[in-house]
């Protein structure tokens, strides 16, 4: 498995070896104003020799939802990590420092199981038409069309990044149908892809929200299997982890008040 994060320090790619050749990965997407996906945020984690970018979604004024592999290098506290919101151009987003992070206690990087995590910000977000909370899906999604927005690569072959938010449509597959393609598909996941196979998530889109009706989140970008399909993405199923999100949002927020 290969999990790929978009490194900002250079045009390098950080590979985390695992059991299967996977990539945590909007190619050929459409530029979109932030008001369309005002729940969208991007995160920069600073390491000693490099930095990497992931996506996230706004759950409350203090808490964001992302993939566990996006905050794996943070532990409970990120030495240096920031979230940017409120602008489709990531160069002009409002910056908010990250105070704490929490990953699912049974997260497995080797098999990318339970790939879900929470981010607690140091300061509250000022909600507006540019910065809005996402609604979380409580029931498993049926086969339908959803939307993915992010700041990931727009050309994987040329490794071209973008400063602007892009989105694409994704057709949600049933778990049973996806298992025919990916036999090792973990529980608590769902699949989505562009029917034409042209538009899909790429490096830097990990952790971004998959939504229906523009604001109801059903998934979190987790990974893809390039040996199976470039356009088929595996998402963490938000409905499956709804109770975990609710319980740990309370835990991470209340814990910060005691510190």
C-alpha positions, 0 to 999 in steps of 0.5 A: 500500500502506498499512502501519498501526501502532497509535500509542499517543501518540494515536488517530492512524494512521501511514500509509506510502505504497507501491505497493498499498493495504494495511494491516499489521494481533484484531477480535471476538476472545476474551479469553484468559489468557497461559498459552494463548499464553505465547510472545506479547509486545508491543513498544513503539517510542518515536519523537520525537513518538509511539509505536507497538505491535507483536506478537512471539513468544519464540524464545529467552530472548534473541531474539524474532521479529517483522515487519520493518516493526515494527522499520523505524524502529529500524535496528540499535539502537532508541533506546527500545524495550521488550518486555512479556511474561508477562501478558495485561494489557499494563499489567502485563507484565514489561518488557525493554529491546531491545538490537538488532534485525535485519531481513531484508537483502532486506526491501522496504517498498514490496511488503512482501517478506521482512517478517521481523525479530529482536529481541535483548533486553538481559536474558534472559527468565525462562521460566515457564508465563507466558513460554514459547518458541515452536516454529518450523514447519520444513515449509510448512503445509497448509490447516488451522486456526491461531490468532492472539493479540494486543493490537491493535484490537478494533473498527476502526470505532470505533478501540477498543483493548484492554489484554487479549490476545485470540485468534481462529481463522484458516483457512490458505489455500493459496498458489495459492488466495490468489494468486487473491485477491491477485495481487501476493502475495510469495513466502515468505508465506501467507494466513489468515482467519476463515471467517465474515469476522468475526474478524481481526487489526487495528492493533497485531497486526503481528508477532504469531505465527500458531500451530497446536497453540497453540505451533508458529509458522507465520506472522507477521502482515504486512499485509492488503489492505482493498480485497480483504478485511478478514478475509484476512491475509497472513503471513510464512511461518516455514518459508520463512525457517527457515534465515534465522531460525536463522542470524541468531539466531546472528549477532545474539546472537554479535554482542552478545557482541563489543560 
